[in-house]
Amino acid sequence: MLTHLQIRDFAIIDSVELELRPGLTVLTGETGAGKSILVDALQLLAGGRAGAEVVRHGAERAEIAATFEISQPPRELRQWLEEQSLAGGTELAIRRVVGADGRSRAYLNGQSVPVQLLREVGSILIDIHGQHEFQSLTRAAAQRELLDGYGSLTTSVSQVGIAHRVWLELLNRTLALEGQARDRDAKLELLRYQVEELCALKLKPGEAEALAEEAGRLANRGRLAGGAQSALDALYTNEQMSAHAMVSRALQSLRALATLDSKLAAVLPLLEGAAVQVQEAARELERYGESLEVDSARQEEVQRRLAAVEELARKHHVTPAQLPAQAAQLAAELEALERADTDLADLRKELATALQAYRGQAQQLSGKRMATARVLARDISARMQTLGMGGGRFEADVSQDGNAEPAQHGVDQIEFRVTANPGSPPRALAKVASGGELSRLSLAVQVACAAQDNRCMVFDEVDAGIGGAVAEIVGRELRSLGVRGQVLCVTHLPQVACQAHHHLRVAKATDGRTTRTTVAALDGDERVEELARMLGGVEITAKAREHARDMLSAATLAGKAAAPAKAESAGAEGAAAEAAGKSGDTVRHPRPPAARRR
């Protein structure tokens, strides 16, 4: 429920702050006062598009903030809050800021969020309807979702969707295997040849790199042998100038001198260790030279194997190091293709079973939809009689196309049909309903489908094109919605305004340089005065005021009289729910889904 709304520098509003309560709240005022601007502000708060034009002239930015009471959120809102890690609180603060440059920012509980998140939560919290917004009723998808919502068929639709996803996954796998089977023989021959060729090579992981390194060493054998021999001569072989000979002579000299001065004895172990290291290095160089002589016979073999490896790598468009992995992959493909016939047969059986399961679920859903459609048609048709469409009839047609592909929502085609004139056959809603008829028809749907929740429903001039007794009935219907939730309604009709639980007057004031819109809560004599203004002309007479008081009194008495009836109806609904629970049937009349929200 919307509890607080604050608007700053939006259109011609410099600053407005409202405390809102449950029930029906009407907004009245002269034409052009800015009533619909408040609806536009709520629409912006719910994630609507924003531009620089919404910022009041001379201001740096427009700001709209609202607080929603969410202590008992409906399931859809509760799930969304849990997904966004916002569950647990009793209030949700939403803020939208639009700069003079057209840039927009959104906030949830003080944290900056993408506008998309604002749009998601806004579609759950706020339900905005106007004469043009009712056009969503003409869309087939919206009609299907509304029917499913009316009949509490969400679980059945979800089960059909799961069955459809299973069927679709199996279908895609089957098509892939069938595509492979069409040129299976050619692929088998190619794969067998490639696998045999790679297996014959018997290339081990890491072998290609080792072969490349060895080939480089063998190609430079002469240079390596010469360098190793030169180093061996310098270290050991040259008896006069080798490092070993010089270290030996130094040792002999120092041993003789160490008997004369003990300080020289500390140098002797270092020289002895150096002599040993030189000898070890010389032996390693001798062995390395011998290995080069032995490896001369292997050079041709390494070059031949390396050439075979590189040729296969080029053929498969991989690096030599990737050949073992390529061999494993092709072997797996060959194995899968060789057993494709068996897999395809098994997959086709699974596909047929999945399709049968889907059709079973879809047929059950169709039966429930047909039963729901009959109840919905009677309900809406009855309400049409009181909303200025006497003799009109509403139908919800559920048909099936046997040749249609399975769809996530089932196999049904839903079409709402209506006739506003007795004797005329019902036709598609989009073809016969005018804007005013659509708005009243949508109101009938709202009242029929509304549930007890904390949503905020906003009606922008839903009473356009009606008057008299029909207007009074529309007001009663809106009041009925307000009893079960929260309703904001912009209206020009006193018959609607007098039914409200709360009354706000929107006025426009100007000082010749700037124009501002103000909003004031009315009660007592102020409300009588506003209703008298709506009833009268330029001059408000005593008779207009007396008529206004009579209308308020009658609306209050009607509301009190309706309370016991509603309690009795609630008891009957509770008994029906209990009976339905025992029999396993679904209880009707939940609120419609988000498809009809804007």
C-alpha positions as CSV (number, residue, x, y, z in Angstrom):
1,M,0.0,0.0,0.0
2,L,1.2,3.5,-0.9
3,T,1.5,5.5,2.4
4,H,3.6,8.5,1.5
5,L,4.2,10.4,-1.8
6,Q,6.5,13.4,-2.3
7,I,6.9,15.3,-5.5
8,R,9.4,18.1,-6.2
9,D,9.9,20.2,-9.3
10,F,7.9,17.9,-11.5
11,A,6.0,19.6,-14.5
12,I,4.2,22.5,-12.8
13,I,4.5,21.0,-9.3
14,D,7.1,22.7,-7.1
15,S,6.5,20.7,-4.0
16,V,3.7,18.3,-2.9
17,E,3.7,15.9,0.0
18,L,0.8,13.5,0.6
19,E,0.0,11.0,3.3
20,L,-2.2,8.2,1.7
21,R,-4.4,5.7,3.4
22,P,-6.3,2.5,2.4
23,G,-9.6,2.8,0.6
24,L,-10.8,4.9,-2.3
25,T,-9.1,8.3,-2.7
26,V,-10.4,10.6,-5.4
27,L,-8.5,13.5,-6.9
28,T,-10.7,16.3,-8.2
29,G,-10.2,19.8,-9.5
30,E,-10.7,22.1,-12.5
31,T,-9.6,20.9,-15.9
32,G,-5.9,21.6,-16.4
33,A,-5.2,21.9,-12.6
34,G,-2.7,19.0,-12.8
35,K,-4.6,16.0,-11.6
36,S,-3.2,13.7,-14.3
37,I,0.3,15.0,-13.4
38,L,0.1,13.1,-10.2
39,V,-0.7,10.0,-12.2
40,D,2.3,10.7,-14.5
41,A,4.5,11.1,-11.4
42,L,3.4,7.6,-10.2
43,Q,4.0,6.2,-13.6
44,L,7.5,7.7,-13.6
45,L,8.0,6.2,-10.1
46,A,7.0,2.8,-11.5
47,G,9.8,2.9,-14.0
48,G,8.2,4.9,-16.9
49,R,10.3,6.8,-19.4
50,A,11.7,10.1,-18.3
51,G,13.0,13.1,-20.2
52,A,14.1,16.7,-19.5
53,E,10.6,17.9,-20.2
54,V,9.3,16.6,-16.9
55,V,11.6,19.0,-14.9
56,R,9.9,22.2,-13.8
57,H,11.1,25.2,-15.6
58,G,14.1,26.8,-13.8
59,A,14.7,23.7,-11.6
60,E,17.8,21.5,-11.7
61,R,16.0,18.2,-11.3
62,A,12.6,16.6,-10.6
63,E,12.3,14.2,-7.7
64,I,9.6,11.8,-6.9
65,A,9.7,9.6,-3.7
66,A,7.2,7.2,-2.3
67,T,7.0,4.8,0.7
68,F,5.1,1.5,0.4
69,E,3.9,-0.5,3.4
70,I,4.9,-4.1,2.7
71,S,4.4,-5.9,6.1
72,Q,2.1,-8.5,4.3
73,P,3.3,-8.5,0.7
74,P,1.5,-10.7,-1.9
75,R,3.5,-13.7,-3.1
76,E,4.8,-12.1,-6.3
77,L,6.2,-9.1,-4.4
78,R,7.6,-11.4,-1.6
79,Q,9.5,-13.4,-4.2
80,W,10.8,-10.3,-5.9
81,L,12.0,-8.9,-2.5
82,E,13.8,-12.1,-1.7
83,E,15.5,-12.2,-5.1
84,Q,16.8,-8.6,-4.5
85,S,17.7,-9.3,-0.8
86,L,15.2,-6.7,0.4
87,A,12.9,-9.1,2.3
88,G,12.3,-8.6,6.0
89,G,11.3,-5.0,6.2
90,T,7.9,-3.4,6.6
91,E,8.5,-0.5,4.2
92,L,9.9,-0.1,0.8
93,A,11.2,3.4,-0.2
94,I,11.3,4.2,-3.9
95,R,12.9,7.4,-5.4
96,R,13.3,8.6,-9.0
97,V,15.4,11.7,-9.9
98,V,15.4,13.2,-13.4
99,G,18.0,15.9,-14.1
100,A,17.4,18.9,-16.4
101,D,19.7,17.2,-18.9
102,G,17.3,14.3,-19.1
103,R,19.4,11.8,-17.2
104,S,17.5,9.6,-14.7
105,R,18.5,7.8,-11.5
106,A,16.5,5.3,-9.5
107,Y,16.8,4.3,-5.8
108,L,15.4,1.5,-3.7
109,N,15.7,1.9,0.1
110,G,18.4,4.5,-0.5
111,Q,20.5,2.4,-2.8
112,S,21.1,3.3,-6.5
113,V,19.6,0.7,-8.8
114,P,18.9,0.3,-12.6
115,V,15.6,1.7,-13.8
116,Q,14.7,-1.8,-14.9
117,L,14.5,-2.9,-11.2
118,L,12.2,0.1,-10.6
119,R,10.1,-1.1,-13.5
120,E,9.8,-4.6,-12.1
121,V,8.8,-3.7,-8.6
122,G,6.6,-0.8,-10.0
123,S,4.5,-3.3,-12.1
124,I,3.8,-5.2,-8.9
125,L,3.1,-2.3,-6.5
126,I,1.2,0.1,-8.8
127,D,-1.6,-0.7,-11.2
128,I,-2.2,2.4,-13.5
129,H,-5.2,2.5,-15.7
130,G,-6.6,5.2,-18.0
131,Q,-8.7,5.3,-21.1
132,H,-5.7,4.5,-23.3
133,E,-4.0,2.1,-21.0
134,F,-7.0,-0.2,-21.3
135,Q,-5.9,-1.0,-24.8
136,S,-3.8,-3.9,-23.3
137,L,-7.1,-5.8,-22.9
138,T,-7.1,-6.2,-26.7
139,R,-3.9,-8.2,-26.7
140,A,-4.2,-12.0,-27.0
141,A,-1.4,-12.7,-24.5
142,A,-3.0,-10.3,-21.9
143,Q,-6.4,-12.0,-22.3
144,R,-4.8,-15.5,-21.8
145,E,-2.9,-14.4,-18.7
146,L,-6.0,-12.6,-17.3
147,L,-8.1,-15.7,-17.7
148,D,-5.4,-17.9,-16.1
149,G,-5.1,-15.4,-13.2
150,Y,-8.9,-15.3,-12.7
151,G,-9.0,-19.1,-12.5
152,S,-6.0,-19.5,-10.2
153,L,-4.4,-21.5,-13.0
154,T,-0.8,-20.4,-12.3
155,T,0.3,-23.8,-11.1
156,S,-1.2,-25.6,-14.1
157,V,0.4,-23.2,-16.5
158,S,3.7,-23.7,-14.8
159,Q,3.4,-27.4,-15.1
160,V,2.6,-27.1,-18.8
161,G,5.7,-24.8,-19.2
162,I,7.9,-27.4,-17.5
163,A,6.6,-30.2,-19.8
164,H,7.1,-28.0,-22.8
165,R,10.8,-27.3,-21.9
166,V,11.4,-31.0,-21.5
167,W,9.8,-31.7,-24.8
168,L,11.7,-28.9,-26.6
169,E,15.1,-30.0,-25.2
170,L,14.5,-33.6,-26.4
171,L,13.3,-32.3,-29.8
172,N,16.5,-30.3,-30.3
173,R,18.6,-33.3,-29.4
174,T,16.6,-35.5,-31.7
175,L,17.0,-33.1,-34.6
176,A,20.7,-32.8,-34.0
177,L,21.1,-36.6,-34.2
178,E,18.9,-36.9,-37.2
179,G,21.0,-34.3,-39.0
180,Q,24.1,-36.3,-38.2
181,A,22.4,-39.5,-39.4
182,R,21.7,-38.0,-42.8
183,D,25.4,-38.0,-43.8
184,R,26.5,-40.6,-41.3
185,D,28.2,-43.0,-43.7
186,A,30.5,-40.3,-45.1
187,K,31.3,-39.0,-41.7
188,L,32.0,-42.5,-40.3
189,E,34.5,-43.2,-43.1
190,L,36.2,-39.9,-42.6
191,L,36.3,-40.2,-38.8
192,R,37.6,-43.8,-39.0
193,Y,40.5,-42.7,-41.3
194,Q,41.4,-39.8,-39.1
195,V,41.3,-41.8,-35.9
196,E,43.4,-44.6,-37.4
197,E,45.9,-42.1,-38.7
198,L,46.2,-40.4,-35.3
199,C,46.4,-43.6,-33.4
200,A,49.1,-45.0,-35.8
201,L,51.2,-41.9,-34.9
202,K,51.0,-42.8,-31.2
203,L,51.9,-39.3,-30.2
204,K,52.1,-38.9,-26.4
205,P,51.3,-35.7,-24.5
206,G,54.4,-33.5,-24.4
207,E,56.2,-35.5,-27.1
208,A,55.8,-32.9,-29.8
209,E,57.6,-30.3,-27.7
210,A,60.4,-32.8,-26.7
211,L,60.9,-33.7,-30.4
212,A,61.2,-30.1,-31.4
213,E,63.8,-29.5,-28.7
214,E,65.8,-32.6,-29.6
215,A,65.7,-31.7,-33.3
216,G,67.2,-28.3,-32.6
217,R,69.9,-29.9,-30.5
218,L,70.8,-32.4,-33.2
219,A,70.9,-29.8,-35.9
220,N,73.6,-27.9,-34.0
221,R,75.6,-31.0,-33.0
222,G,78.9,-29.8,-34.5
223,R,78.8,-26.4,-32.8
224,L,77.8,-28.0,-29.5
225,A,80.6,-30.6,-29.7
226,G,83.2,-27.9,-30.5
227,G,82.1,-25.7,-27.7
228,A,82.1,-28.6,-25.2
229,Q,85.6,-29.6,-26.2
230,S,86.9,-26.1,-25.9
231,A,85.5,-25.8,-22.4
232,L,87.0,-29.3,-21.5
233,D,90.4,-28.1,-22.7
234,A,90.2,-25.0,-20.6
235,L,89.2,-26.8,-17.6
236,Y,91.2,-30.0,-17.7
237,T,92.8,-31.4,-20.9
238,N,95.4,-28.7,-21.4
239,E,98.0,-29.7,-18.9
240,Q,99.8,-26.4,-18.8
241,M,97.1,-23.8,-19.1
242,S,94.0,-25.7,-17.7
243,A,92.1,-24.5,-14.7
244,H,92.8,-27.8,-13.0
245,A,96.5,-27.5,-13.5
246,M,96.7,-24.0,-12.1
247,V,94.6,-24.9,-9.1
248,S,96.9,-27.9,-8.4
249,R,100.0,-25.7,-8.6
250,A,98.5,-23.2,-6.3
251,L,97.7,-25.9,-3.8
252,Q,101.2,-27.2,-3.8
253,S,102.6,-23.7,-3.1
254,L,100.2,-22.9,-0.3
255,R,100.7,-26.3,1.5
256,A,104.4,-25.5,1.8
257,L,103.7,-22.0,3.0
258,A,101.0,-23.0,5.5
259,T,103.6,-24.7,7.6
260,L,105.1,-21.3,8.1
261,D,101.9,-19.3,8.6
262,S,98.7,-21.1,9.9
263,K,96.5,-18.3,8.5
264,L,97.1,-19.7,4.9
265,A,95.7,-23.0,6.0
266,A,92.1,-21.6,5.8
267,V,92.5,-21.2,2.0
268,L,93.5,-24.8,1.3
269,P,89.9,-26.3,1.7
270,L,88.6,-23.7,-0.8
271,L,91.1,-24.6,-3.4
272,E,90.7,-28.3,-2.9
273,G,86.9,-27.9,-3.4
274,A,87.6,-25.9,-6.6
275,A,89.8,-28.7,-7.9
276,V,87.1,-31.3,-7.2
277,Q,84.4,-29.1,-9.0
278,V,86.6,-28.6,-12.0
279,Q,87.1,-32.4,-12.3
280,E,83.4,-33.0,-12.0
281,A,82.7,-30.4,-14.7
282,A,85.3,-32.0,-17.0
283,R,83.8,-35.5,-16.6
284,E,80.3,-34.1,-17.4
285,L,81.7,-32.4,-20.6
286,E,83.3,-35.7,-21.6
287,R,80.0,-37.6,-21.3
288,Y,78.2,-34.8,-23.2
289,G,80.7,-35.1,-26.1
290,E,80.3,-38.9,-26.2
291,S,76.4,-38.5,-26.3
292,L,76.7,-36.2,-29.3
293,E,78.6,-38.9,-31.1
294,V,75.9,-41.5,-30.3
295,D,73.0,-39.1,-31.2
296,S,74.3,-38.6,-34.7
297,A,72.4,-41.7,-35.8
298,R,69.1,-40.4,-34.3
299,Q,68.9,-37.1,-36.2
300,E,67.2,-38.6,-39.2
301,E,64.7,-40.5,-37.1
302,V,63.7,-37.4,-35.1
303,Q,63.4,-35.2,-38.3
304,R,61.2,-37.9,-39.9
305,R,58.8,-38.2,-36.9
306,L,58.7,-34.4,-36.4
307,A,57.7,-34.0,-40.0
308,A,54.9,-36.5,-39.6
309,V,53.6,-34.7,-36.5
310,E,53.6,-31.3,-38.2
311,E,51.9,-32.7,-41.3
312,L,49.1,-34.1,-39.2
313,A,48.8,-30.9,-37.2
314,R,48.4,-28.9,-40.4
315,K,45.8,-31.3,-41.7
316,H,43.7,-31.0,-38.5
317,H,44.3,-27.2,-38.2
318,V,45.8,-27.6,-34.7
319,T,49.2,-27.2,-33.2
320,P,51.4,-30.3,-32.8
321,A,50.9,-30.1,-29.0
322,Q,47.1,-30.3,-29.5
323,L,47.2,-33.5,-31.5
324,P,46.7,-35.9,-28.6
325,A,43.6,-34.0,-27.5
326,Q,42.4,-34.0,-31.1
327,A,42.8,-37.7,-31.3
328,A,40.7,-38.2,-28.1
329,Q,38.0,-35.9,-29.4
330,L,37.7,-37.6,-32.8
331,A,37.6,-41.0,-31.1
332,A,34.7,-39.9,-28.9
333,E,32.9,-38.5,-32.0
334,L,33.4,-41.8,-33.8
335,E,32.1,-43.8,-30.9
336,A,29.0,-41.5,-30.6
337,L,28.3,-41.7,-34.3
338,E,28.7,-45.5,-34.3
339,R,26.0,-45.8,-31.6
340,A,23.8,-43.0,-33.1
341,D,21.2,-45.4,-34.4
342,T,20.6,-46.8,-31.0
343,D,20.7,-43.4,-29.3
344,L,18.3,-41.9,-31.9
345,A,15.8,-44.7,-31.4
346,D,15.9,-44.3,-27.6
347,L,15.7,-40.5,-28.0
348,R,12.6,-40.7,-30.3
349,K,10.9,-42.9,-27.6
350,E,11.7,-40.3,-25.0
351,L,10.4,-37.5,-27.3
352,A,7.1,-39.3,-27.9
353,T,6.7,-39.9,-24.2
354,A,7.5,-36.2,-23.4
355,L,5.0,-35.0,-26.1
356,Q,2.3,-37.3,-24.7
357,A,3.0,-35.9,-21.2
358,Y,2.9,-32.3,-22.5
359,R,-0.4,-32.9,-24.3
360,G,-1.9,-34.5,-21.2
361,Q,-1.0,-31.5,-19.1
362,A,-2.2,-29.1,-21.8
363,Q,-5.5,-30.8,-22.1
364,Q,-6.1,-30.6,-18.4
365,L,-5.2,-26.9,-18.5
366,S,-7.6,-26.4,-21.5
367,G,-10.5,-28.0,-19.5
368,K,-9.8,-25.7,-16.5
369,R,-9.6,-22.7,-18.9
370,M,-13.0,-23.5,-20.5
371,A,-14.6,-23.8,-17.1
372,T,-13.0,-20.6,-15.9
373,A,-14.1,-18.8,-19.2
374,R,-17.7,-19.6,-18.5
375,V,-17.6,-18.2,-15.0
376,L,-15.7,-15.1,-16.1
377,A,-18.2,-14.5,-19.0
378,R,-21.2,-14.6,-16.6
379,D,-19.4,-12.4,-14.1
380,I,-18.3,-9.7,-16.6
381,S,-21.7,-9.8,-18.5
382,A,-23.5,-9.2,-15.2
383,R,-21.3,-6.2,-14.4
384,M,-21.7,-4.8,-17.9
385,Q,-25.4,-4.3,-17.2
386,T,-24.8,-1.9,-14.4
387,L,-22.0,0.1,-16.2
388,G,-24.0,1.6,-19.0
389,M,-23.9,-1.4,-21.3
390,G,-27.3,-2.9,-20.7
391,G,-28.0,-5.9,-22.8
392,G,-24.3,-6.3,-23.5
393,R,-22.7,-9.7,-23.4
394,F,-19.1,-10.8,-22.7
395,E,-17.6,-14.1,-23.9
396,A,-14.2,-15.7,-23.3
397,D,-13.6,-18.1,-26.2
398,V,-11.1,-20.9,-25.6
399,S,-10.2,-22.8,-28.8
400,Q,-7.4,-25.2,-29.9
401,D,-5.4,-25.5,-33.0
402,G,-4.6,-29.2,-33.4
403,N,-1.9,-28.5,-36.0
404,A,-0.1,-25.8,-33.9
405,E,3.3,-26.5,-32.4
406,P,3.3,-27.1,-28.6
407,A,3.8,-23.7,-26.8
408,Q,5.0,-22.9,-23.4
409,H,1.5,-21.6,-22.3
410,G,-0.4,-24.6,-23.8
411,V,-2.3,-25.2,-26.9
412,D,-5.2,-22.8,-26.4
413,Q,-6.1,-19.7,-28.3
414,I,-7.9,-17.2,-26.0
415,E,-10.1,-14.5,-27.4
416,F,-12.3,-12.1,-25.5
417,R,-15.5,-11.1,-27.4
418,V,-18.1,-8.6,-26.5
419,T,-21.3,-7.0,-27.8
420,A,-22.6,-3.8,-26.3
421,N,-26.0,-4.1,-28.1
422,P,-28.7,-6.7,-27.6
423,G,-29.2,-8.9,-30.6
424,S,-25.8,-8.4,-32.0
425,P,-23.4,-11.3,-32.0
426,P,-20.2,-10.9,-29.9
427,R,-17.1,-9.9,-31.8
428,A,-13.4,-9.6,-31.0
429,L,-12.8,-7.0,-28.3
430,A,-10.4,-5.1,-30.4
431,K,-12.9,-4.6,-33.2
432,V,-16.0,-3.5,-31.4
433,A,-15.1,-1.8,-28.2
434,S,-14.6,2.0,-28.1
435,G,-12.2,3.6,-25.7
436,G,-15.0,4.4,-23.2
437,E,-16.4,0.9,-23.4
438,L,-13.0,-0.6,-22.9
439,S,-12.4,1.5,-19.8
440,R,-15.7,0.4,-18.3
441,L,-15.2,-3.2,-19.4
442,S,-11.8,-3.2,-17.8
443,L,-13.3,-1.8,-14.6
444,A,-15.7,-4.7,-14.6
445,V,-12.7,-7.1,-15.0
446,Q,-10.9,-5.3,-12.2
447,V,-13.8,-5.6,-9.8
448,A,-14.4,-9.3,-10.7
449,C,-10.7,-10.2,-10.3
450,A,-9.6,-8.0,-7.5
451,A,-8.2,-9.9,-4.4
452,Q,-7.5,-8.7,-0.9
453,D,-3.9,-7.5,-1.2
454,N,-1.9,-4.3,-0.7
455,R,-1.7,-3.2,-4.3
456,C,-2.3,0.5,-5.2
457,M,-4.7,0.8,-8.2
458,V,-4.8,4.1,-10.0
459,F,-7.6,5.0,-12.4
460,D,-7.2,8.1,-14.5
461,E,-10.6,9.5,-15.6
462,V,-12.2,6.0,-15.8
463,D,-15.5,7.8,-15.8
464,A,-14.9,9.5,-19.2
465,G,-18.0,9.4,-21.4
466,I,-20.5,8.4,-18.7
467,G,-22.8,10.2,-16.3
468,G,-26.0,9.9,-14.2
469,A,-26.8,6.6,-12.7
470,V,-24.0,4.8,-14.5
471,A,-21.5,7.2,-12.9
472,E,-22.9,6.4,-9.5
473,I,-22.5,2.7,-10.1
474,V,-18.9,3.2,-11.3
475,G,-18.3,5.1,-8.1
476,R,-19.7,2.2,-6.0
477,E,-17.6,-0.3,-7.9
478,L,-14.5,1.8,-7.3
479,R,-15.4,2.1,-3.6
480,S,-15.8,-1.7,-3.6
481,L,-12.3,-2.1,-4.9
482,G,-11.1,0.4,-2.2
483,V,-12.6,-1.7,0.6
484,R,-10.3,-4.5,-0.5
485,G,-7.2,-2.5,-1.2
486,Q,-6.1,1.0,-2.1
487,V,-7.5,2.9,-5.1
488,L,-6.6,6.4,-6.4
489,C,-9.0,7.8,-8.9
490,V,-8.9,11.0,-11.0
491,T,-12.5,12.0,-11.7
492,H,-14.6,14.9,-12.9
493,L,-17.9,13.4,-11.7
494,P,-19.5,14.2,-8.3
495,Q,-21.3,10.8,-8.4
496,V,-17.8,9.1,-8.3
497,A,-16.2,11.6,-5.9
498,C,-18.9,11.3,-3.3
499,Q,-18.2,7.6,-2.9
500,A,-14.6,8.1,-1.9
501,H,-13.2,7.3,1.6
502,H,-10.8,10.2,1.1
503,H,-10.9,13.3,-1.1
504,L,-8.0,15.4,-2.5
505,R,-8.4,18.6,-4.4
506,V,-5.8,19.6,-7.0
507,A,-5.6,23.3,-7.7
508,K,-3.5,25.5,-9.9
509,A,-2.3,28.9,-8.8
510,T,-0.2,31.6,-10.7
511,D,1.3,34.9,-9.7
512,G,1.7,36.0,-13.3
513,R,5.3,34.7,-13.6
514,T,5.1,31.1,-12.5
515,T,2.3,28.5,-12.2
516,R,2.2,26.0,-9.4
517,T,-0.1,23.0,-8.6
518,T,-1.1,22.3,-5.0
519,V,-2.9,19.4,-3.4
520,A,-5.1,19.6,-0.3
521,A,-7.0,17.0,1.6
522,L,-10.7,17.8,2.0
523,D,-13.1,17.0,4.8
524,G,-16.4,18.2,6.2
525,D,-17.5,21.5,4.7
526,E,-14.5,21.7,2.3
527,R,-15.6,18.4,0.7
528,V,-19.2,19.6,0.4
529,E,-17.9,22.8,-1.3
530,E,-15.9,20.8,-3.8
531,L,-18.8,18.5,-4.7
532,A,-21.0,21.5,-5.0
533,R,-18.5,23.1,-7.4
534,M,-18.5,19.9,-9.5
535,L,-22.4,19.9,-9.5
536,G,-22.9,23.6,-10.1
537,G,-21.7,26.1,-12.6
538,V,-19.7,29.3,-12.2
539,E,-21.7,30.2,-9.0
540,I,-22.1,27.7,-6.2
541,T,-25.7,27.8,-4.9
542,A,-27.2,26.7,-1.6
543,K,-29.1,24.0,-3.6
544,A,-25.8,22.7,-5.0
545,R,-24.4,22.5,-1.5
546,E,-27.5,20.8,-0.2
547,H,-27.4,18.3,-3.0
548,A,-23.7,17.6,-2.3
549,R,-24.5,16.9,1.4
550,D,-27.3,14.5,0.3
551,M,-24.9,12.7,-2.0
552,L,-22.3,12.3,0.7
553,S,-24.9,11.1,3.2
554,A,-26.4,8.6,0.7
555,A,-22.9,7.3,-0.2
556,T,-22.1,6.8,3.5
557,L,-25.3,5.0,4.2
558,A,-24.8,2.8,1.1
559,G,-21.3,2.0,2.3
560,K,-22.5,1.0,5.8
561,A,-25.3,-1.1,4.3
562,A,-22.9,-2.9,2.0
563,A,-20.6,-3.9,4.9
564,P,-22.9,-6.7,6.3
565,A,-23.4,-7.9,2.7
566,K,-19.7,-8.0,2.2
567,A,-19.2,-9.9,5.4
568,E,-21.9,-12.4,4.4
569,S,-20.3,-12.7,1.0
570,A,-16.9,-13.3,2.6
571,G,-18.4,-16.0,4.7
572,A,-19.9,-17.7,1.6
573,E,-16.5,-17.4,-0.2
574,G,-14.8,-19.0,2.9
575,A,-17.3,-21.9,2.8
576,A,-16.7,-22.3,-0.9
577,A,-13.0,-22.2,-0.4
578,E,-13.3,-24.9,2.3
579,A,-15.4,-27.1,0.1
580,A,-13.0,-26.6,-2.8
581,G,-10.2,-27.6,-0.6
582,K,-11.9,-30.8,0.3
583,S,-12.8,-31.7,-3.2
584,G,-9.5,-30.6,-4.7
585,D,-11.0,-27.9,-6.9
586,T,-9.4,-24.5,-7.5
587,V,-10.9,-21.5,-5.8
588,R,-11.7,-18.7,-8.3
589,H,-11.3,-15.0,-8.4
590,P,-7.7,-14.1,-7.7
591,R,-6.3,-10.8,-8.9
592,P,-5.3,-10.8,-12.6
593,P,-1.6,-11.1,-13.5
594,A,0.8,-8.4,-14.5
595,A,-0.1,-8.6,-18.2
596,R,-2.8,-5.9,-17.7
597,R,-0.5,-3.6,-15.7
598,R,1.3,-0.8,-17.3
